[in-house]
Amino acid sequence: MTEKESANESSLNNSDGSDEQPLDHYPIVIIGGGIGGLVLALCLDQVYNHPTNDGSSNSPRLPIHVYESTAAFTANAGGAIGLYSNGLRVLRHLSQTHPKIPYVLQNVRSAGCDYLYRRWMRHDGMEVAVAREDELLPTVEMMMEDGDGENILGDENMNDDERSTKITVCGDTNSTTESSSGSVACEQPRRPRGDAIASNSSQDKEGERANLRPRGGSFGSFKASTDNLSTRRGSLVNLTAALQSLGLSAKDFFFNDEKSGRTSGISVATTSSSKSTQMVETELLSLGIRRWKYQQVLYEACLAAGVHIHFGMRLQHVTSISCNDSDDSQTLLQFKDGSQITTSLLIGADGLNSKVRNYVTNPTTQQSQTETQEEYVPAYTGVTCLMGCANVPRIRGICFPTSATTKCHACYYPTRAPREGTNDDPDDYEQVFQIYFPSPIERPDTWRTLTPQEAKEECRDLAKKLRQDGWDEEFLKPLEHPTLTGVLRVGLRSREGLESWHVGGSGNNHTSGEEELEVNATKKNVGRAVLLGDAAHPPVPYIGQGAMMAMEDAGTLSMILGHYCPIVNQDGNDREITDTPAVPDFAQFTKAMSVYESLRVSRTKTILGSSVQLGKTQQKRAESKLYNAWREMSIKAQVWAYGTLPVMRPGAAFDYRVLVEEALMADEEGCDEEDVEKM
């Protein structure tokens, strides 16, 4: 059934039953203008209004509306976050496909700072292990192509001279090239520099070791030497012959001699006449960025794309109502200022204390709206975090110091550093600290951004306690620095993610027997709503993937809605035939949600579950000297063997588009939901 709706056509009365002016109605409404909500708005605008890559725009246009509770986005507010390759892939796709925001990924990278290294340390400053951050990125498979983009490595019809002269040259150190997907790839990540980094000096011995370590660690190097010597046709013999024809041998592709020109873990195999290289996509290297800067880039991109953002709109209640001209249902949104709107699809990106989540778990109808909607308050974990930033240089990288005597642990990372070729200036550095400590008494009234005086006093007191515990002065400098700013205190809350993230359509089908009948009776034919981000799966921050999961959700949900709920006109015809307003056809909404949940529920449980376990190990290290010693040895061994901690790779290396495309293809071929979940 095609839905008939528009802002002009809505004939719904106000919730009090009076026959006053109809409420504004929008096909899609996003609640929450945080990172997940803004990224989703851009993704939906691309999918529905710019579905082709030729720069054209669809007309009529589907409006995307975002309702944000704060009065405005303000500078220097909030803390900072790390952006990893799995989330950055969403921004890259927007840059490549949305004609109005080709700069969004570039602007985000410019506003942040590459990590380059990942460091595990003791609280007294002793380094346990260091990994290159590019280890979280998969190596881009080398394509030997001629000028027409044709594969030449295994071309049996090409003679040796043609093969040796038509290798794509990737350039000198730090040069970039276009990969087959159109994304920028580079022989090596940008190298650290300056007094605060010193990766090539005696100040950073562990960094030097990380640079000399084989990419993928010792196990990865061994596996590559035994498994990866094959041609694109799967023939080791053909590859060996092709390499010999170019004057190369297999050892030129590994990291065991000076000829390989090894830099930052990326192989550069060279001959006098040509060069070939393994590459990593440097535009996807993880970085630190102040949250407000990232939000500002997304906000400006939304304005450029024509997304409607409404500030100062705090959602109070969600109610399911029936349409006057169809059997369909919509949702009525009531805001704190007394205003109301209706929507055909409500998307909750409103965070940990989500009002939309309350509706999804217990949808109320217009007849029962006087009933109290159950609130789901997440449980306090007993850990409080104090975070802030200061203009303090230090050796480059994201750093994890852990106390062996108290349950305090921390995370430090750069969000700004001098650009190469400029003079070092302390003001050009910005370092973020996030210090976690046990606080058994729950005090939500104190969890907020601190005033400058409060920040100064609290950070000074914390620095004093950490100094008494033997923390290295380098970790205490930001707490006592005159440039200290953006300090906030927050208690960590946690709750289980939902098994089902939507209502509406045919209801949820995750139960059985009498319970299923009862659930479907309650949730069938209610107004549609779906969750993403913290509203669906609130994280703890120990693995840095909370925001990345929200970005993955946004990219995944937009692709699935675009596929199953395409744009039609109000009369059901193709959008190009008439000029009537464009709306999605939600006839397959239930199917869309089934695919969405099959892809995202298990994924988020796995990644965020790893974060919970990692946080527990951090706390446990202070309880047992034996366990702490074992943990340090384990970190050293894993970094030596694999190049970094393997627990980080499933999060960062993930490509959401590949999984969605496989699921959609499987659906077209008739695979069942269990097969999709196993992908």
C-alpha positions as CSV (number, residue, x, y, z in Angstrom):
1,M,0.0,0.0,0.0
2,T,1.3,3.4,-0.9
3,E,1.1,6.0,1.9
4,K,-0.7,9.3,1.2
5,E,0.8,12.0,3.2
6,S,2.3,15.5,3.1
7,A,2.6,18.5,5.3
8,N,-0.2,20.2,3.4
9,E,-2.5,17.2,3.4
10,S,-2.5,16.1,7.0
11,S,-6.0,16.1,8.4
12,L,-5.2,14.9,11.9
13,N,-6.7,16.8,14.7
14,N,-4.9,17.9,17.9
15,S,-4.6,15.3,20.6
16,D,-7.3,17.0,22.7
17,G,-9.9,16.2,20.1
18,S,-10.6,19.8,19.0
19,D,-11.1,20.6,15.3
20,E,-8.3,23.2,15.2
21,Q,-5.8,23.7,12.4
22,P,-4.1,20.4,11.4
23,L,-0.7,19.5,12.8
24,D,2.4,19.7,10.6
25,H,3.2,16.3,9.2
26,Y,6.6,15.1,7.9
27,P,7.3,11.6,6.4
28,I,10.5,11.2,8.4
29,V,11.5,12.8,11.6
30,I,14.8,12.2,13.5
31,I,14.9,12.9,17.2
32,G,18.4,13.9,18.4
33,G,20.9,16.2,16.7
34,G,24.0,14.4,18.0
35,I,26.5,12.6,15.9
36,G,24.2,9.7,15.0
37,G,21.3,11.9,14.2
38,L,23.2,14.3,12.0
39,V,25.1,11.5,10.1
40,L,21.8,9.7,9.5
41,A,20.2,12.9,8.2
42,L,23.0,13.3,5.6
43,C,22.8,9.6,4.7
44,L,19.0,9.7,4.2
45,D,19.3,12.9,2.2
46,Q,21.8,11.2,-0.1
47,V,19.8,8.0,-0.5
48,Y,16.5,9.7,-1.2
49,N,17.4,13.0,-2.8
50,H,20.8,12.2,-4.5
51,P,20.7,8.5,-5.3
52,T,23.0,8.8,-8.4
53,N,26.6,9.8,-8.5
54,D,26.3,12.2,-11.4
55,G,25.6,15.3,-9.2
56,S,21.9,15.5,-10.0
57,S,19.2,15.9,-7.4
58,N,15.8,14.2,-7.4
59,S,12.7,16.4,-7.6
60,P,10.3,16.6,-5.8
61,R,12.5,16.4,-2.7
62,L,11.9,14.4,0.5
63,P,12.4,16.7,3.5
64,I,14.6,15.4,6.3
65,H,13.7,16.9,9.7
66,V,15.9,16.7,12.8
67,Y,14.7,17.8,16.3
68,E,17.4,18.7,18.8
69,S,16.8,19.5,22.5
70,T,19.6,22.0,23.0
71,A,19.1,25.6,22.1
72,A,22.2,25.6,19.8
73,F,25.5,23.9,19.1
74,T,28.2,25.8,21.0
75,A,31.9,25.9,20.7
76,N,34.2,24.3,23.3
77,A,31.3,22.2,24.7
78,G,31.5,18.6,25.6
79,G,34.5,16.3,25.5
80,A,36.2,14.6,22.6
81,I,36.0,11.3,20.7
82,G,38.0,9.0,18.5
83,L,37.0,8.4,15.0
84,Y,37.9,5.0,13.5
85,S,37.9,3.7,10.0
86,N,34.6,1.9,10.3
87,G,32.8,5.2,11.1
88,L,34.9,7.2,8.7
89,R,33.8,5.0,5.8
90,V,30.3,6.4,6.2
91,L,31.7,9.9,5.8
92,R,33.8,8.9,2.8
93,H,30.8,7.5,1.1
94,L,28.9,10.7,1.7
95,S,31.9,12.7,0.2
96,Q,31.9,10.4,-2.8
97,T,28.2,10.4,-3.5
98,H,26.5,13.5,-2.1
99,P,27.0,16.4,-4.6
100,K,26.5,19.1,-2.0
101,I,29.0,17.9,0.6
102,P,32.1,16.4,-1.2
103,Y,34.3,18.0,1.5
104,V,32.7,16.5,4.6
105,L,35.4,13.8,5.3
106,Q,38.2,16.2,4.5
107,N,36.8,18.8,6.9
108,V,36.5,16.3,9.7
109,R,40.1,15.2,9.2
110,S,41.2,18.8,9.2
111,A,39.4,19.5,12.5
112,G,41.1,16.6,14.2
113,C,44.5,15.0,14.6
114,D,45.8,11.6,13.5
115,Y,46.8,9.3,16.4
116,L,49.6,7.5,14.5
117,Y,50.5,5.3,17.5
118,R,48.6,3.4,20.2
119,R,50.4,3.2,23.5
120,W,49.8,1.1,26.6
121,M,51.6,2.4,29.7
122,R,51.9,2.1,33.4
123,H,50.8,5.0,35.5
124,D,54.4,5.8,36.4
125,G,55.3,6.5,32.7
126,M,56.8,3.1,31.8
127,E,55.7,2.0,28.3
128,V,54.4,-1.5,28.1
129,A,53.9,-1.7,24.3
130,V,53.4,0.6,21.3
131,A,51.5,-0.3,18.1
132,R,51.2,1.7,14.8
133,E,47.6,2.9,14.4
134,D,47.6,1.9,10.8
135,E,47.5,-1.7,12.0
136,L,43.8,-1.3,12.5
137,L,43.4,-0.7,8.7
138,P,43.4,-3.6,6.3
139,T,46.1,-3.4,3.5
140,V,44.6,-2.4,0.2
141,E,45.1,-5.2,-2.3
142,M,47.6,-3.9,-4.8
143,M,46.2,-3.6,-8.3
144,M,48.7,-3.6,-11.2
145,E,46.9,-1.7,-13.9
146,D,47.7,-0.1,-17.2
147,G,46.5,3.3,-18.2
148,D,43.1,1.9,-19.1
149,G,42.6,0.4,-15.6
150,E,43.1,-3.2,-16.9
151,N,44.8,-5.8,-14.7
152,I,48.1,-6.7,-16.3
153,L,49.8,-9.0,-13.7
154,G,48.4,-12.2,-15.1
155,D,47.8,-11.2,-18.7
156,E,49.1,-14.1,-20.7
157,N,48.8,-12.1,-24.0
158,M,51.2,-9.3,-22.7
159,N,54.9,-9.7,-23.3
160,D,57.5,-9.0,-20.6
161,D,58.4,-5.5,-21.9
162,E,54.8,-4.4,-21.9
163,R,54.2,-5.9,-18.4
164,S,57.3,-4.2,-16.9
165,T,56.5,-0.7,-18.3
166,K,52.8,-0.5,-17.5
167,I,52.9,-0.9,-13.7
168,T,51.1,1.9,-11.9
169,V,53.7,4.0,-10.2
170,C,52.6,5.1,-6.7
171,G,55.3,7.7,-6.2
172,D,57.8,8.4,-3.5
173,T,57.4,8.2,0.2
174,N,54.2,9.8,1.5
175,S,52.8,10.0,-2.0
176,T,49.2,9.1,-2.7
177,T,47.3,7.3,-5.5
178,E,43.7,6.5,-6.4
179,S,42.6,3.0,-5.5
180,S,40.2,1.0,-7.6
181,S,37.4,2.3,-5.4
182,G,38.3,5.9,-6.0
183,S,39.5,6.5,-2.5
184,V,42.9,7.9,-1.6
185,A,45.5,5.3,-0.6
186,C,49.0,6.0,0.6
187,E,52.2,4.0,1.0
188,Q,52.4,5.1,4.6
189,P,50.5,7.1,7.2
190,R,51.7,10.7,7.9
191,R,54.7,10.5,10.1
192,P,55.0,12.2,13.5
193,R,57.2,15.2,13.9
194,G,58.4,17.8,16.4
195,D,59.3,17.9,20.0
196,A,56.1,16.3,21.1
197,I,56.4,13.2,18.9
198,A,60.0,12.3,18.3
199,S,59.3,8.9,16.8
200,N,62.8,8.8,15.3
201,S,64.6,10.0,18.4
202,S,65.9,8.3,21.5
203,Q,62.8,9.7,23.3
204,D,60.5,7.1,21.7
205,K,62.3,3.8,21.7
206,E,59.0,1.9,21.6
207,G,57.8,3.9,18.7
208,E,61.0,3.0,16.8
209,R,60.3,-0.6,17.5
210,A,56.8,-0.3,16.3
211,N,58.1,1.2,13.0
212,L,60.4,-1.7,12.6
213,R,57.8,-4.4,13.4
214,P,56.4,-6.3,10.4
215,R,52.9,-5.1,9.4
216,G,50.5,-7.5,11.0
217,G,53.0,-8.5,13.6
218,S,55.3,-11.5,13.6
219,F,52.4,-13.9,13.0
220,G,51.0,-11.7,10.2
221,S,54.4,-11.6,8.5
222,F,54.7,-15.4,8.7
223,K,51.2,-15.9,7.4
224,A,51.7,-13.5,4.5
225,S,54.9,-15.4,3.6
226,T,53.0,-18.7,3.4
227,D,49.5,-17.7,2.3
228,N,49.5,-14.6,0.3
229,L,51.8,-15.4,-2.6
230,S,49.1,-16.0,-5.2
231,T,48.0,-14.4,-8.4
232,R,44.6,-13.0,-8.9
233,R,43.9,-16.3,-10.7
234,G,45.1,-18.2,-7.6
235,S,48.3,-19.4,-9.1
236,L,51.6,-19.1,-7.2
237,V,53.5,-20.2,-10.3
238,N,52.0,-17.4,-12.4
239,L,52.8,-14.8,-9.7
240,T,56.4,-16.0,-9.4
241,A,56.8,-15.8,-13.2
242,A,55.2,-12.3,-13.3
243,L,57.5,-11.1,-10.6
244,Q,60.6,-12.5,-12.3
245,S,59.6,-10.8,-15.5
246,L,59.7,-7.5,-13.6
247,G,63.0,-8.2,-12.0
248,L,61.4,-8.9,-8.6
249,S,61.2,-11.8,-6.3
250,A,58.7,-12.7,-3.5
251,K,61.0,-11.2,-0.8
252,D,60.6,-7.7,-2.3
253,F,57.0,-7.8,-1.0
254,F,57.9,-8.4,2.7
255,F,59.8,-6.5,5.3
256,N,63.0,-8.3,5.7
257,D,65.7,-6.2,4.0
258,E,66.7,-2.7,3.1
259,K,65.6,-3.1,-0.5
260,S,61.9,-3.2,0.6
261,G,62.2,0.4,1.7
262,R,60.0,-0.3,4.7
263,T,58.3,2.7,6.3
264,S,55.6,2.7,8.9
265,G,54.8,-0.9,8.2
266,I,53.9,-0.5,4.6
267,S,55.9,-2.5,2.0
268,V,57.5,-0.6,-0.9
269,A,59.1,-2.9,-3.3
270,T,61.2,-1.2,-5.9
271,T,63.2,-1.8,-9.1
272,S,65.2,0.6,-11.2
273,S,62.4,0.9,-13.8
274,S,59.2,0.6,-11.7
275,K,57.7,0.5,-8.2
276,S,54.8,-1.4,-6.7
277,T,53.4,-1.1,-3.2
278,Q,51.0,-2.3,-0.7
279,M,48.9,0.5,0.5
280,V,46.7,1.7,3.4
281,E,43.9,4.2,3.0
282,T,45.2,7.1,5.0
283,E,41.9,9.0,4.8
284,L,40.6,6.3,7.1
285,L,43.3,6.5,9.7
286,S,41.9,7.0,13.2
287,L,42.0,10.4,14.7
288,G,41.0,12.4,17.8
289,I,38.6,15.3,17.5
290,R,36.8,17.6,19.9
291,R,33.1,16.6,19.9
292,W,31.9,20.1,19.2
293,K,34.2,20.5,16.2
294,Y,32.9,17.3,14.7
295,Q,29.3,18.2,15.4
296,Q,29.9,21.6,13.8
297,V,31.3,20.0,10.6
298,L,28.2,17.7,10.4
299,Y,25.9,20.6,11.2
300,E,27.3,22.8,8.4
301,A,27.1,19.8,6.0
302,C,23.4,19.4,6.9
303,L,22.8,23.1,6.2
304,A,24.5,22.7,2.8
305,A,22.4,19.6,2.1
306,G,19.1,21.3,3.0
307,V,18.4,19.2,6.1
308,H,15.9,21.0,8.4
309,I,17.2,21.2,12.0
310,H,15.0,22.4,14.8
311,F,16.7,23.5,18.0
312,G,15.3,23.8,21.5
313,M,12.8,21.0,20.9
314,R,12.8,18.6,23.8
315,L,10.6,15.5,23.2
316,Q,8.2,14.8,26.0
317,H,5.9,12.1,24.8
318,V,5.3,9.8,21.8
319,T,1.8,8.5,21.0
320,S,0.5,6.2,18.2
321,I,-2.5,7.6,16.3
322,S,-4.6,6.4,13.4
323,C,-4.8,8.2,10.1
324,N,-8.3,9.5,9.1
325,D,-8.0,8.4,5.5
326,S,-6.3,5.0,5.8
327,D,-5.7,2.0,8.0
328,D,-2.2,3.1,8.6
329,S,-0.9,4.6,11.9
330,Q,1.4,7.5,12.6
331,T,3.2,8.9,15.6
332,L,2.2,12.1,17.4
333,L,5.2,13.9,18.9
334,Q,4.6,16.3,21.8
335,F,7.5,18.6,22.8
336,K,8.2,20.5,26.0
337,D,7.2,23.9,24.5
338,G,3.7,22.5,23.8
339,S,4.1,22.1,20.1
340,Q,3.1,18.9,18.3
341,I,3.8,17.2,14.9
342,T,3.1,13.9,13.3
343,T,5.3,11.6,11.3
344,S,5.1,8.4,9.4
345,L,8.5,7.2,10.5
346,L,10.0,8.3,13.8
347,I,13.8,7.6,14.2
348,G,15.2,7.8,17.7
349,A,18.8,9.0,17.8
350,D,18.2,10.6,21.2
351,G,20.9,8.9,23.2
352,L,21.1,7.0,26.5
353,N,17.9,8.5,28.0
354,S,15.9,8.1,24.9
355,K,12.2,9.0,24.9
356,V,11.8,7.2,21.6
357,R,13.2,4.0,23.1
358,N,10.5,4.2,25.8
359,Y,7.9,4.3,23.0
360,V,9.5,1.4,21.1
361,T,9.5,-0.8,24.2
362,N,6.0,0.2,25.2
363,P,4.1,2.0,22.5
364,T,1.0,3.9,23.7
365,T,-2.0,4.8,21.6
366,Q,-4.1,7.9,21.6
367,Q,-6.7,6.2,23.7
368,S,-4.2,5.2,26.3
369,Q,-2.0,8.3,26.3
370,T,-3.0,9.2,29.8
371,E,-1.1,6.1,31.0
372,T,2.4,6.6,32.4
373,Q,5.0,5.5,29.8
374,E,7.6,3.4,31.5
375,E,11.0,5.0,31.8
376,Y,14.1,2.9,31.3
377,V,16.9,4.4,33.5
378,P,20.3,2.8,32.8
379,A,22.3,1.5,35.8
380,Y,25.3,3.4,37.2
381,T,28.5,1.4,36.9
382,G,30.3,2.8,39.9
383,V,32.8,4.6,37.7
384,T,33.1,8.3,37.1
385,C,35.1,10.0,34.4
386,L,36.7,13.5,34.4
387,M,37.6,14.7,31.0
388,G,39.0,17.9,29.5
389,C,41.8,19.2,27.4
390,A,44.8,21.5,27.5
391,N,47.6,22.8,25.1
392,V,50.2,20.4,26.3
393,P,52.6,18.6,24.0
394,R,53.6,14.9,24.5
395,I,54.8,12.0,22.5
396,R,52.3,11.3,19.7
397,G,49.6,8.7,20.0
398,I,46.6,7.6,21.9
399,C,47.8,6.5,25.3
400,F,46.3,4.2,28.0
401,P,48.0,4.5,31.4
402,T,46.7,2.1,34.0
403,S,47.5,2.2,37.8
404,A,48.7,-1.0,39.3
405,T,47.9,0.3,42.8
406,T,44.5,2.0,42.5
407,K,41.5,1.4,40.2
408,C,42.3,4.6,38.3
409,H,43.0,4.4,34.6
410,A,43.0,7.0,31.8
411,C,43.1,7.7,28.1
412,Y,45.1,10.6,26.6
413,Y,45.0,11.5,22.9
414,P,45.8,14.4,20.6
415,T,43.1,16.5,19.0
416,R,45.4,19.1,17.5
417,A,49.2,19.1,16.5
418,P,51.4,21.4,14.4
419,R,51.2,20.6,10.7
420,E,54.3,19.5,9.0
421,G,56.5,22.4,7.8
422,T,55.4,24.8,10.6
423,N,57.2,25.9,13.6
424,D,56.4,24.2,16.9
425,D,54.2,26.3,19.1
426,P,52.7,25.0,22.4
427,D,49.4,26.6,21.5
428,D,49.3,24.4,18.3
429,Y,49.0,21.3,20.5
430,E,45.8,20.1,22.2
431,Q,45.7,17.0,24.3
432,V,42.5,15.4,25.7
433,F,42.5,13.5,28.9
434,Q,39.8,11.1,30.2
435,I,40.5,9.8,33.7
436,Y,38.3,7.0,35.1
437,F,38.1,6.4,38.8
438,P,35.8,4.5,41.2
439,S,33.0,6.5,42.7
440,P,30.5,4.2,44.5
441,I,28.1,7.0,45.3
442,E,25.9,8.0,42.4
443,R,25.6,11.8,42.0
444,P,24.0,12.6,38.7
445,D,23.5,16.2,39.9
446,T,27.2,16.7,39.5
447,W,27.5,15.1,36.1
448,R,27.9,18.1,33.9
449,T,30.3,20.6,32.3
450,L,32.2,22.4,35.1
451,T,32.7,26.1,35.4
452,P,36.3,27.3,34.9
453,Q,36.7,27.6,38.7
454,E,35.2,24.3,39.4
455,A,37.3,22.7,36.7
456,K,40.5,24.2,38.1
457,E,39.8,23.0,41.6
458,E,38.6,19.5,40.7
459,C,41.5,18.9,38.4
460,R,44.0,20.2,40.9
461,D,42.6,17.9,43.6
462,L,42.7,14.9,41.2
463,A,46.3,15.7,40.2
464,K,47.3,15.7,43.8
465,K,45.8,12.3,44.5
466,L,47.3,10.8,41.3
467,R,50.7,12.3,42.2
468,Q,50.5,10.6,45.6
469,D,49.8,7.3,43.8
470,G,53.0,7.8,41.7
471,W,51.5,8.9,38.4
472,D,54.1,10.3,36.0
473,E,54.1,14.2,35.7
474,E,53.5,14.0,32.0
475,F,50.0,12.7,32.8
476,L,49.4,15.4,35.3
477,K,50.4,18.4,33.2
478,P,47.1,18.8,31.4
479,L,45.2,18.8,34.8
480,E,47.3,21.7,36.1
481,H,47.9,23.6,32.9
482,P,46.6,27.2,32.5
483,T,45.0,26.4,29.2
484,L,42.7,23.8,30.8
485,T,39.3,23.9,29.2
486,G,36.2,21.9,28.3
487,V,36.2,20.0,31.6
488,L,33.2,17.8,32.4
489,R,32.4,15.1,34.9
490,V,30.2,12.2,33.9
491,G,29.1,9.0,35.6
492,L,29.2,5.9,33.4
493,R,25.9,4.2,33.0
494,S,25.1,1.0,31.3
495,R,22.2,-1.1,30.2
496,E,21.6,-4.1,27.9
497,G,21.0,-3.3,24.2
498,L,17.6,-4.1,22.9
499,E,16.9,-7.3,20.8
500,S,14.3,-5.4,18.7
501,W,14.9,-1.8,17.7
502,H,11.5,-0.9,16.0
503,V,7.8,-0.9,16.3
504,G,5.2,-0.5,13.6
505,G,4.4,-2.4,10.4
506,S,3.6,-5.9,11.3
507,G,5.0,-5.6,14.8
508,N,8.0,-7.4,16.3
509,N,8.5,-11.1,15.7
510,H,11.2,-12.0,18.2
511,T,9.1,-14.0,20.6
512,S,7.1,-17.2,20.4
513,G,3.8,-18.7,21.5
514,E,1.4,-16.8,23.6
515,E,4.0,-14.1,24.3
516,E,4.3,-13.5,20.6
517,L,0.5,-13.1,20.2
518,E,0.4,-10.6,23.1
519,V,3.4,-8.6,21.8
520,N,2.0,-8.4,18.2
521,A,-1.4,-7.4,19.5
522,T,0.2,-4.5,21.3
523,K,2.8,-3.5,18.6
524,K,0.9,-4.3,15.4
525,N,-0.4,-1.3,13.5
526,V,1.1,1.3,15.8
527,G,3.0,4.3,14.5
528,R,6.4,3.3,13.1
529,A,9.6,4.0,15.0
530,V,13.2,2.8,14.9
531,L,16.3,3.3,17.0
532,L,20.0,3.8,16.4
533,G,23.1,4.6,18.4
534,D,23.0,4.9,22.1
535,A,19.2,4.7,22.2
536,A,19.4,1.1,21.0
537,H,22.7,0.0,22.4
538,P,24.3,2.3,25.1
539,P,28.1,1.7,25.3
540,V,30.8,2.0,27.8
541,P,33.8,3.9,26.4
542,Y,36.7,1.6,26.9
543,I,37.0,0.5,23.2
544,G,36.1,3.8,21.6
545,Q,33.4,2.4,19.4
546,G,30.2,3.9,20.7
547,A,30.0,6.8,18.2
548,M,31.3,4.5,15.5
549,M,28.4,2.0,16.1
550,A,25.9,4.9,15.7
551,M,27.6,5.9,12.4
552,E,27.4,2.4,11.2
553,D,23.8,2.2,12.2
554,A,23.1,5.4,10.2
555,G,24.8,4.2,7.1
556,T,23.1,0.8,7.3
557,L,19.6,2.1,8.1
558,S,19.7,4.6,5.3
559,M,20.7,2.0,2.7
560,I,18.0,-0.4,3.9
561,L,15.3,2.2,3.9
562,G,16.3,3.4,0.5
563,H,16.0,-0.2,-0.8
564,Y,12.8,-1.4,0.8
565,C,11.0,2.0,1.2
566,P,11.6,3.8,-2.0
567,I,10.3,7.2,-2.9
568,V,6.9,7.4,-4.6
569,N,4.5,10.3,-5.2
570,Q,1.2,10.5,-3.2
571,D,-0.7,9.0,-6.1
572,G,1.6,6.0,-6.1
573,N,3.3,6.8,-9.4
574,D,7.0,7.2,-10.0
575,R,8.4,10.4,-8.6
576,E,9.4,11.7,-12.0
577,I,5.9,11.6,-13.4
578,T,4.2,14.3,-11.3
579,D,5.3,17.2,-9.1
580,T,3.4,16.1,-6.0
581,P,5.5,15.8,-2.9
582,A,7.7,12.8,-2.6
583,V,7.2,10.3,0.3
584,P,8.6,6.9,1.0
585,D,6.5,3.8,0.5
586,F,6.5,2.0,3.8
587,A,4.7,-1.1,2.6
588,Q,7.9,-3.2,3.2
589,F,8.9,-1.4,6.4
590,T,8.7,-4.6,8.5
591,K,11.0,-6.4,6.0
592,A,13.4,-3.5,6.1
593,M,13.5,-3.6,9.9
594,S,14.1,-7.4,9.9
595,V,17.2,-6.9,7.7
596,Y,18.4,-3.9,9.7
597,E,18.1,-5.8,13.1
598,S,19.7,-8.9,11.7
599,L,22.7,-6.9,10.7
600,R,23.1,-4.6,13.6
601,V,21.9,-6.3,16.8
602,S,24.6,-9.0,16.8
603,R,27.2,-6.6,15.5
604,T,26.8,-4.1,18.3
605,K,26.5,-6.7,21.0
606,T,29.8,-8.2,19.9
607,I,31.8,-4.9,19.7
608,L,30.3,-3.2,22.7
609,G,30.5,-6.4,24.7
610,S,34.3,-6.4,24.0
611,S,34.3,-2.8,25.4
612,V,32.7,-4.0,28.7
613,Q,35.2,-6.8,29.1
614,L,38.1,-4.5,28.4
615,G,36.9,-2.1,31.1
616,K,36.7,-4.9,33.6
617,T,40.3,-5.9,32.9
618,Q,41.4,-2.3,33.5
619,Q,39.7,-2.3,37.0
620,K,40.9,-5.8,37.8
621,R,44.6,-4.9,37.3
622,A,44.7,-2.9,40.5
623,E,43.3,-5.9,42.5
624,S,46.0,-8.4,41.8
625,K,49.7,-7.9,41.1
626,L,49.8,-11.3,39.5
627,Y,47.0,-10.5,37.2
628,N,48.5,-7.1,36.3
629,A,51.8,-8.7,35.4
630,W,50.0,-11.3,33.3
631,R,48.0,-8.6,31.6
632,E,51.1,-6.6,30.7
633,M,52.8,-9.7,29.3
634,S,49.7,-10.4,27.3
635,I,49.6,-6.9,25.8
636,K,53.3,-7.2,24.8
637,A,52.8,-10.6,23.3
638,Q,49.7,-9.6,21.3
639,V,51.3,-6.5,19.9
640,W,54.4,-8.5,19.0
641,A,52.4,-11.3,17.4
642,Y,49.6,-9.3,15.7
643,G,50.9,-5.7,15.4
644,T,48.1,-4.5,17.8
645,L,45.5,-5.9,20.2
646,P,43.3,-8.1,18.0
647,V,40.2,-7.0,20.1
648,M,40.4,-3.7,18.3
649,R,40.3,-5.0,14.7
650,P,36.7,-6.3,14.4
651,G,35.5,-2.8,15.2
652,A,37.8,-0.7,13.1
653,A,38.2,-2.9,10.0
654,F,34.5,-3.4,9.4
655,D,32.9,-2.1,6.1
656,Y,29.2,-1.6,6.7
657,R,28.4,-1.3,2.9
658,V,29.8,-4.7,2.1
659,L,27.5,-6.4,4.6
660,V,24.4,-4.5,3.6
661,E,24.9,-5.2,-0.1
662,E,25.4,-8.9,0.7
663,A,22.3,-9.0,2.8
664,L,20.2,-7.3,0.1
665,M,21.5,-9.6,-2.5
666,A,20.8,-12.6,-0.3
667,D,17.3,-11.4,0.2
668,E,16.7,-11.1,-3.5
669,E,18.1,-14.7,-3.9
670,G,15.7,-16.0,-1.2
671,C,18.1,-16.6,1.8
672,D,16.4,-16.7,5.1
673,E,17.2,-14.4,8.1
674,E,19.5,-16.9,9.8
675,D,21.7,-16.9,6.7
676,V,21.9,-13.1,6.7
677,E,22.9,-13.1,10.4
678,K,25.8,-15.4,9.6
679,M,27.3,-13.1,7.0
